[in-house]
């Protein structure tokens, strides 16, 4: 019913000369020779941050130099993205980004203070993951069909959270609303971790959340996972159906 939606997380170098700087730096057998900053345009605890920290820890172990996470959240990733775009392009400023920064925001907002093609050079794709549709355990739904039925019986009353306006989690939920013909109330937060916390507390009833940010809560039963947005079931939750299966 709903087209598959994946979040793609990429590691980028920053600045006009970033690509050349990183290539030159990597050609040096002793690179890196000092601490490397990894800018994450999200607050701690969200899907991008979790993956960024795992990668940074691994690079620190491999190189013997510290790769530290610099969280710069806000404004649908614009704050952190602008900081990254203006950073010195010397190979020691890296940027963990997603489709929100590189594709969604530049097409939704005018006068974005960075150019996704000019200001960033891709280093590596770090991960792709589906969104997981999770609900508070008090919500009497166990699959997408039941969610649609409940939403239609209470138009505009079910509240869903998102990491922020214009993020993938927000747009995935809006796509779901259009495809299912339901009316849900949107509450944006400052990142996926805050949204998940509010969902755990019952302040919102559901989220389209990155799997890495809510998987542990779903496994523990603190949240109920009712579907994933990918075309096929995720190996991480093989028992979890896709939205299309519903």
Secondary structure by P-SEA (a helix, b strand, c coil): cccbbbbbbbbbbbccaaaaaaaaaaacccccccbbbbbbccccccaaaaaaaaaaaaaaaaccccbbbbbbbcccaaaaaaaaaaccccccbbbbccccccccccccccccccccccccccccccbbbbbbbccccccccccaaaaaaaaaaccccbbbbccccccaaaaaaaaaaaaabbbbbbbbcccaaaaaaaaaacccccccccccccaaaaaacccccccccccccccccccccccccc
